Amino acid sequence: MLCSHWRSLRRRRKETRVRAQVAAPLALPPPPSPQDGGTKRPGLRALKKMGLTEDEDVRAMLRGSRLCKIRSQKWQKERLYRLQEDGLSVWFQRRIRHAPSQHIFFVQHIEAVREGHQSEGLRRFGGAFEPERCLTIAFKGRRKNLDLVAPTAEEAQRWVRGLAKLRACLDAMSQRERLDHWIHSYLHRADSDQDNKMSFKEIKSLLRMVNVDMNDMYAYRLFKECDHSNNKRLEGTEIEEFLRQLLKRPELEEIFHRYSGEDRVLSAPELLEFLKDQGEDGATLAHAQQLIQNYELNETAKQHQLMTLDGFMMYLLSPEGDALDPAHTCVFQDMDQPLAHYFISSSHNTYLTDSQIGGPSSTEAYVRAFAQGCRCVELDCWEGPGGEPIIYHGHTLTSKILFQDVVQAVRDHAFTLSPYPVILSLENHCGLEQQAVMAHHLRTILGDMLVTQALDSQNPEELPSPEQLKGRVLVKGKKLPAARSEDGRILSDREEEDEEEEEEGVEAAEQRRQAKQISPELSTLAVYCCATRLRNLCPVPAPTQPCQVSSLSERKAKKLAREEGNSFVRHNTRQLTRVYPLGLRMNSANYSPQEMWNSGCQLVALNFQTPGYEMDLNAGRFLINGQCGYVLKPACLRRPDTNFDPESPGPPRTTLTIQVLTAQQLPKLNAEKPNSIVDPLVRVEIHGVPADCARKETNYVLNNGFNPRWGQTLQFQLRVPELVLVRFVVEDYDTTSPNDFVGQFTLPFDSLKQGYRHIHLLSKDGASLSPATLFVHIHIQRS
């Protein structure tokens, strides 16, 4: 008995010693020494962490290459491109000197790097150059492709391979590593004389660069506390100490100490207690121990199953600490239900890269839509010269592209992100002859991808499922009656004739006559998506016609939702409905898709080329389920006998409470003005049925985009939480003009995790703003 007591006492003393050893805060990696290249070459330190300092491809990129930029047949200019030493950005030469931020692009904003003539620009204008020397850098958001030609095939390959390695390393970086990378790049820029030392003036410059206007007296006191050598310069470990003070997270320390107690380390049982308070379903001691192994940085702590403050921060900044449930980032929903049971990511006027009046049309717009998870794209087909159909926005100044080029883009890019079916929504203005050409191109280019007949195992009473149609392309178009399929004929029921005229204006009589005809070759390709005009809604389920698809303008869809709410919902449990923007939106503006989703409309088509809150909602809706473009509708929108009406949803069932705590490293809105510091506020928006829609915001914090603190609580009552999207928005407050957008993140309510969570902000066009985050506490109470 006595021996057992002494063994227990020795174990506790040993654990106390271990805890004391690991409780001290871990040091940030120190600034590089002159032997490593000094602060003059901080990127080499970053590349060393990536394991790429000796990589021949990356070294060649650091030296730079003279690449020919291709814009048109005549505009082909040689420019110098060079990887910057941060390993995160590429500097490029311009004929006219611009602001520094206009001479770089960031590796994290690259969507894809394509070899050869794999872009519309190089296919049209790069024919004189060997494909082996050509590459295309495609960007996320609205930035145009960069079509380049290298002097040799080997130099082109160096850039292709080098960018691939850098992107892979960047994807593998933790949030803490990104933050370290980010702060040291600013440190290098602030060190104006590049002497590996920081004066107080340079420290003030650093603070403005990272978006904080710190009080001079406080900043100087912090500077003096770190200046142990008393030479009015910070260097080496002094800079490290200053950065550690700058990057402190008092709110995280407070939470950590609440669970760790006086010894300032978390044991696995203490971490488990935190996880349970977070609302982590099924948290176990084994899970807590695994988190320590995954995120703890101190090897001694890890060996003794202890977590330090740094490990705790790593965990909360990881995907497991996100507001978005990590389990929802892969395909987790049932994909074996009929197509009508899903929201399907859909694009309107997909071919446009700008407005619908005079903007350019491009096959690249289809590639970008597919890269964003779009599964239904639109093709406006018109009579073209030489017997070849063309695609453009009719009777406008938009440029024209060949129908067959678009079909080839579908073949090459439709399934790069998602394996689930793609719907080609044809708006057909061609005569019979060119319709036959369209059908020929669809069959010959798409081959076995194209659905040309009903699946053998398919129940005729319902649509097939996304799983059954994996890798397949469906055509949405007009269908000839079975008895009259031998020859083209004038249809008596033109799909949404009044809607189309509202969108496009009155056409010439001959063009109208041609548009009302359908060729048998094209008719046979409309298998599961037969375009049909929606005349009225039946209050009780009518005989099932699952293959009929109706196209409605946003105005008509809103009218049906308001006046025939439940009947419209029931209609959408059986058949697909496509909704498109009014033609009066000349600048290609969007409408709110939420109103259409509330009624169960599946194909809610938006102008993907136009950023704004509408596209944020679309991205948020399809953020989950592997971003595959298909999201299962709530049960109330799938049952044929449902009584759900979005206009009469019933009483509140759920309370959502969000405490907005802090933000970290918000971007500067004007990088060229050092004294321009944001005054951030946070707004939380609820998008759902009309009775749930709400928005509330915090106060603004003056002159601090680096680590603003609010500590304000916002509360919302929800009636139909399964339809709700939650949008977090950060704005720069302005007393005399509308607030400026800083960043946002939108996600479905049902994918929201409770507890202390980080929200990783996105730019207006959906690109990452890393390392910018919000830190919040989320509580959900269901009645």
N, C-alpha and C positions, 0 to 999 in steps of 0.2 A: 504493500500500500504506500509506504514511504518512498520507495524507489519510483513508483509511478508518479508520485507528486513531484519529485525532483526532475524526472524526465519532462513532465509537462512544463515546469518552470523554465528549464533550459530551452525548450522549444520557443516559449514566449519571449525569453531574452534574446534568442537568436533572431526571431522575427522582428523584434524591436530594433536590433542593430541593422538588419537589412532595410527596414523601413527608413531609418535615419540616413542610411547611405544613399537611398534613391529619392528621398523627399525633395532634395534641392532641385531647382528648376534646371532643365537641360539647356545647354548653350545652343544658340543658333550657330550654324556653320560660320566660322570667322571669315572676314574678308580675305581674299587671296593675298598671299605674300608676294613680294617682288619676284621671288624665285619661280612662282607659278605664273608670272606674267603681270602681277600686281593688279590694282583696280583698273589699269588701262585695258585689261583683257578679262573682265569679269565673266564674259560669256564662255570663255574656255573652261572656267570653273564649272559653269552650268553644263557645258557639253561633256565635261569630265564625269559629272554625276550621271549623265545619260549614257556614259560609256562610248562616246562618239568622238573624243578628241583625236584619236588616231585613225578614224575612219577616212579612207581616201576620198570617198564621195563628198563627205561633209567638209573636208579640208579644201577640196576644189571649190565648193560653194562659198567658203569663207574668202578664198582668193578672188572670186567673182568671175563672171563670164559675160562676153559681149553676145547677146542674143538678139535676133531680129524679131521685132514685134509686128504682127500682121493684123491690120484692121480692114483693109480693102485691097482691091487689085492695085491701086496706086499708092496707098499709105502703108509702107513697109519700112520701118526705121530700126536701125541698130541701136540698142541701148545696153548699158552696163547693169547687170543684176548681181547682187552680192548678199550672201547670208550674213546677218549681223551677229555679233559675238554672243548675244543673249540666246542664240539658237532658236528664238521664237519668231523672228521677223526677218523679212527680206527687204533690203534697200534697193531702189531702182532709180536710174537716171531719167530726168525729164528735160525736154528742150528748154522750157521756161521754168525757172526756179519757183517752186511753191513752198508753202509752209512745210516744216519737217514732217508732220504727220501725213502729208500728201505724197511722200516719197517712200512709203513703206507699205507692205501688207503683212498680215500675221498668219503664221502657220496654222493656228487654231481656226482660222476662218476659211480654210481650204476644204471644199466639199469632196473634190476628187482631182487626181492628176491622170490625164489620159495620154497615151502614146500614139504617135502617127496622126493620120487625118481623121481624128475622132471628134471633131467639132464642126458645127456648121460653117464657121469662119474658115477653117483650114480646108474643108472640102471644097468651098467655093473659091478661095483665094490662094491656097497653098499648093496648087497642083505643080508648080515649078520646082518644088522642093521635095527631096526624097522623104518618104514617111518616117524613116529611121531617125531623121534629124528633127522631127517635129514633136511638140508636146503642147498640151492644153492644161492650164490650171483653172479649174472651175471653182468658184467661191460660193459660200452660203449666202443667202439673202439676195439682194438686187445687184450686187457688183457684177460687172460684165466679165466674161471669160477672158483669160490672158492667153492668146495664141502666140507661140514662140517657135523660132527655128534656130537651132544651135549650129555652130560652124561644122561640127562633126557628129556622127551618130553616137560616139563614145561620150561626148560632152552632154548630149541630150540625155543619155542613160544615167550619167552622174546626177543630174538634177532630178530625174524620175526616181532613182533609187534613194538619193539623199533626202528628198522631201518625204518619201514613204517612211524612212527610218525616223525622221524628226517627228512626224505625225504619230507614229507608233509610240515613241517615247513620251510624247505629250499626253496621249491618251492614258498611258500607264502611270502618270504622275498623280500623287495624292494632292489634295487641296493644300496641305501644309507645304509641300514641295513647290507648288505653283506660287504660293505666297512668298516663299523664300526667294524664288526666281524673280518674282515681280519687284520686290523691295530692293534687291541688289542691282537690278537694271536701273532703277531710279537713283540709287546711290552712286553708280558710275556716272550718270548724267549730271548729278549735282556737284560732283568733284570737278569743278571748272578747270583747275590747273593740273589735274591728273597727277597729283603728287602723293596719292595714297593716304592723304590726311584730309580731315574735314574741319574747316573753320566754322565759326558760328554763322557767318553769312551763308556758307554753303549748306549748313544744316537748315537754315531758314528756307533756302531755295528748295531743299529736299522736301520739307513739310508742305510747301505750296504745290509742288509737283504731285504729291500723293493726296492732295485735296483736303488739307487741313490748315486753317488760319489760326495757329496757336498763339496765345498771348505771349508777347515778347519776354515778359518777366518770367513766366512759367517755362518757356522754351529755354531761356538762358539758365535758369536754375537747374533744369534737367541736363543741359549741356555741361554746366560746372560740376554737377554730381558725377558725371562720367569722365571728366577731364582730370584723371588721377595724376597725370604728369605735370599739370599746371602750366602747360605751354600754349594754351589757347588753341589747341588742335586736338581732335580726336583721331586716334589711329589704332589699328589692330583690335585688341580686346575691348578698348574703349568704345569703338564703333559698334562692336558686337553688343556691348552692354546698353548703348543708346537704343539700338534697334529692338532689343528685348523689352526695354521700357516702353518704346513706341507701340509695340505689337501686343502689349499686355491686354488681356480680356478680363477685366474685373468681374463682369457678370458670370463668366464661366468659373472663375476662381471661387466665387461665392457659392455656386451650385456644387462644385467639387468638394469644398470644405464642409458643406452641409452633410455630405455622406461619408467623407473620409475621416472627419474628426481632427484631432490635434496632430496626428502623425503625418497627415498630408499625403497619404497614399491610399488607394482603394484596394481592399482585398476582393477576391471573387465574390464572397457573400455580400459585401457592401455594394459592389457593382450590380449584383442581382437585385438588391433592394431598389437601386436607382431604376433599373429596367422595369421592374414591376410598377413603380410609381409613374413611369413613362407610359404605361398602358400597353407594354409589349406582350402580345398574346403568347402564352406558352413559354415564357422565359424560364430558363433552368440554370442551375449552377454550371453545368457543362457549357452552356451557351456563353455565360459570362466569362468562363475560363478561355473559351475560344476567341472572344473579343480581345482579351488581354494579349493573346498570342498574335492576333492580327494587327493590332494598332499600337501596342506599347513599343517605345523606341529604346528604352533602357534595358539592356540584356539581363542585367542583374535582377531588375524588377520582374522581368518576364519569367526568369527561371524560378522565381518564388511566387508566381501567380499574383503579382501586384501591379497596379496601374497608377502611373504618375499623372500629374496635371497635363503634361505634354501628350501622353497616350490618350487621355480623356478628350483633349481637343482634337486629336487625330480621328478618334472615333466619331465625335459629333460633326466633324467636317466631311466625313466619308459618306458614301451613298446610304449606309445604314443609319446615318443621322439626318438624312434628308426628310423634308416634309412629304415627299412622294414615296409611297410604299415601294421598296425595291422589288417585292414579289410581283408588282403590277407592270414592271418594265419589260418583262418577257411576255410571250403569248400565254395567257393563263385562262382565257375564257373558252367556253364551249364553241367550237367552230363548225359544228355539225348541224346547226339549225338553218332554216331557209334564209335566203338572202334578205328577205323583207324584214327579218328580225334584227338587222344590224344598221347602225349608222355607218355610212360609207363616205370616206373622204373624197370630195368632189370639187372639180375646178370648172369655172366658167370662162369662155373665151381663152382657153388654155394657151393658144398660140401667141398671145400678145405678151410683150415685155413691158408695155407702158399703157397709155390710155387707148380707148377704143375708137378715137377719132383720127389720130395721126401717128400712133405708136407703131414701132416695128413688130412684125411677126417673125417668129423664129422657132425652129425645131428645138433649140436649147430650152425654150420655155417648157416643153414637155419633159425634157430630161430633169429640169429643176423641180417640176411638180412631182414627178416620180420619186425624186430624192427626198421630198417632204412627206412621202407616204400617200400621195394621191392615188386613188383607185378608179376614178371616173373622170375622163378627160373629154373635152369637147372639140369637135372638128367642124368648122363652118365651111362647107364644100361648095365651090362655085365653078362655073364653066371656065376652063383655062385654054390658052393657045396651044396649038399643035395636038389637040385631042387629049391633053393631060389636065385633070381636075386640079384646082388650086385651093388653098385655104387662106382666108383673110376675113376681115370684118366688112361685109358687103357695103358698097356705096360710101366708103370712107377713104381716107388717105393712108390707111394702114398698108404696110408692104405685104407682098404675097409670097407664099411658099408652096412647094409642090405637095400634093396629097401623098404621093408615094414616099417622099422624104420623111413625112411625119410617121407613116406606117413603119418605115425602117427604124425610126427613133423608138417607136413603141416596142418593136421586136428586140432592139438592143438594150433598152433601159427599163422596161416596165417591171421586171422582176429582180432588179438588183437589190432592193431594200426589202420587199415583201413578196412572198410566194403566192399571195391570194389574188383572185381574179381581177382583171382590169376591164372596165366597161368603156367602149368607145361610143360617145354620144354624138351621132351624126345629125347635123343640121344641114339638110340636103337642098341645094338650090340648082342642082345640075339637071341637064336633060337626060333622056334615056341612054344615049350613046355613052356619055361620060360616066353615068352611073354604072354601066357595065364595066368600064375601065376601073372604077373604084373597087368593084367586087373582085375583079381580076387581081388587082394589087393586094387586096386584103388576103386573098387565098394564097397567092404565090409567095408573098413576103412573109406572112405569119405562119403558113404551113399548118402543122398540127397544133399550134397554139390556139388557132381560131376554132371556136365552137360553131359547127355547121349543122348539127342535128342534136336532138334531145339525147341525154345520157340514157343508156339502156336501163339502168337500175332506178331511174328517177320516177318518183310518184307524180303523176300528172296533176294532182290536186295542189301541189305546192312547188315553189322554186327550189332548185338544188342549193346545197350549202357551200360556203367558201371552201371548206375542206375538199368537197367533191370537185371543185373547179380550180384547184391549185394549178398555177402556171398557165391558165387558159384566158383567152380574150373573148369577151362578149361584144356583140354589136347591138347598139340601141338604135333602131330605125323603124321606118314605116313598113307595114306588112300587107301584101296583097291578100284578099280573100282567097281561100283555097280553090274555089271554082273558077277564078279568073287569073290564075297565075301563069298562063301561057304567054300572054303579051302584056306589055306595059299598058296601064290604063289610068285615067284620071280618078283620083280617090274622091269619094264622096265625103270622107271624114278626115280632112287635113288636121294633123296634130296641132292643137292649140293655135288655130289660124289667127284668132283675134289677138292672142298673146304675142305671137311673132310679129304681127303688124305693129303692135304697140311698141315692140322693141326696135324694129328696123325701119319703120316708116312704110309708106305705100310704094310698092314696086311697080315697074312697068308691066303691062298686061301679059306680054310674052313670057317674061321671067316668072310671073306668078303662075302662068299655065304650066311651064316646065317644072316648077317646084312642086306642083300638085301631082306629078307623075312619079311612078316608081317602076323600076325595071325588075323583072323576075329574078335576075342574077343577084341584085342587091337585096331583094325581098327575102330570099331564102336564108340570108345570113342573120336575119332578126329572129333568133330562136327563143331566147328567154326574156328579151327586152323589146317587146313590140310597142312602138309608140302609139298611144291612143289618147284621144281627147277626153278629158274628164267632164262629162255633162252634168251629172249630179251625184250626190252621195245618198246611198240607201241607209235608212235608219236601222234596218236589220240586215245581217249578212246576206248578200246576194250569192248566186252561184259563183263558185270560185273561178277567177280568171287570172291566175298568178303571173302569167307572162306579160300582162299589159302594164305599161309604164306611162304615167301621165307627167307632162312637164307644165309647171305652173310658174307664173311670175310671182315675185315676192308679195305683190299687192293682193293677188287672188288667194295665195296661200294664207296670208294674214286674215283675210275676210272669212275663209272657211274655218280657220282656227277660232275666230271670235264667235261666228254665228252658228257653226255646226261642229262644235268642239269634239264631242264624243264620237259622232259619225265619222269625222275625219280621222280620228285616232284608230277607229276600227278598220277603216279602209286601209290604213297604213300597216295593219297587222298582216294583211294578205298580199298586198301589191306594193311595188316600188313607186315612189313619187319623187320627181326631181323638181327642185325649186331653183330659180335663177334670178339675178338682179334685174331691176327695171332698166329698159333701154335708155331711160332719161339720165342715167348715171354716166354722163359723157366722160368723166375723168376716171372711169372704172372704179368708183368708190364701191364699198360693200355695205350690206345690210347685216343686222345681227342674226347669226345663224341659230341662236338659242331659241327664238320664237318658233322656228320650224322644227327643231329637235323636240320641243315640248309636245308637238302633235305627232311625233313618230315619223316625220319625213326622213327618208334615208339619204337621198342624194341632194344635199344642201350645197349648191354650187356657189363658190366664191371666186373673186378675182385674186388669184394667188400672187399676182405681181404687185398688189397694193397693200402695203403694211398698214397696221392699225389694230385697234382692239378687237375688231371682228376676226382678223386672222389669228390674233392671240388666242381667242376663244377656240377657233378651229384647231390650232396646234395643241391647246390644252385638252380638248375633247379626245384627240387621237394620239396624245402623248403616251397613253397606256397600251397594254396588249401588244407589246413589242413594236409599237408604232407601225403596225402592219396595215393600217388604213381601214380596218373593220373593228367596230366596238359594239358589243352586244347591247341591245336596248334594254332598259329596265322591264321587269315582268309586266308592269301595268301597261306597257306599250306593245306587248307581244300577244297577250291573250285575245282571241277573236271576240269573246263576249265581255271584254273589259268595260267598266263603267267610268273609266278615268276621263276627266275633262280638265285641261290645263287652266281653264278660266275659273273652275270651281274645285280647288284641290283639297278643301277641308282644313281643319285646324292645324296649328303647328305641332310637329312631332319631335323636333330635334332642336337643341340649342348649341350653337357653335360659339365658343369664346376664344378669342385670339388676343394674347398679350404681345404687343410689338415691343421687343426689348431693345435691340441695337441693330446697327448695320456695320459692315466692314468693307473698306476699300472701294467705295463707290467711284465710278469713273468721273473724270473732269469732263464737262460738256464743251469747254473751249480750251484745248490743250495748248494753244498758242498764246494764251493770256495767263501768265503765272499767277496773277492776283485774282483770277476768277475762281472762286470757291463756291460750291453748291450749298444751298440752305435746304436740306432734304426734309420731306415729309413722306409718310407712308399712307396709302389708301388701300383698303381691302374692299373688293367688290364681290357681290354675290349675283351670279347670273343663273336664273332658273325660271320656273313658272312666274307669271307676273306678280303674284303675291309674295314671292320670295326675294325678288330683285331688290337689292339695297347696296349702299356704299357708305363707308365711314372712314374717317381719316384721323391721323395724329396731328399734333402741333408740328411746326417746323423747327429744326435745329439750326441756329445761325452759324454759318461759315465752318461747317465740319462735314466733309464727305468721307473722312477717313475712318472714324469710329463714333458716329453720332449715337446718342442714347435717348430713348423715349420712355419706356416703361409704362405705356398706356394700354388700356384694355378696351377692346371692341367686341360687341356681342350681337349675334344675329339669331333670329327665330326662323326655322325652316319647316315648310310644309311637305315638300317633295324633295328630300335631300338626294335621292338617287339620280335626279336630273341636274343637280347644282354643279356649276363650275365656280371655283374660288380663284380670284385674280388678285395678286399682290402687285401693287404699283408703287414705284418710288419716283417722286417728282422734285424738281428744284423750284422752291417757292419764289414767287415774284409778286410784289405788291401792286405793280402798275400794269402788268400784262399777264396773259395766261401762263400757268406754270409750264416749265419745260420737262419733257419726259427724260427720265434717267435710266430706268430699267423696269422689267416686270417678269412675273412668272405666273402661269395659269395651270391649274390641274383640277381633275374631278374631285368632288367632295368625298366620294367613296374610296379614293386613293390617298386620302389625307391621313398622315400618321399623327397620333397624339403625343403630347409631351414637349420637351425642348427640342426644337428642330431648326436646321439651317435651310434657307431658301436660296438657291443659286440663280442669280438674276440673268436675264437675257436682254439683248438689245432690241430695238424697234423691229429689225428684220429677223429676229430669232437667233442671232449668234450669241455665243457665250460671252459674258462680261467678266469671266474669272480674273481675279479672285473675289469679285464683288458678291456679297451675301447679305441676307437679312437673318436675324436670329430672333425666333419667336417661341412662345409657348402656346400650344393648342390643346383645348379641352372640348370634348364632344359629349353631350348628355342627351340620351334618347329617352323619350317618355313611353 
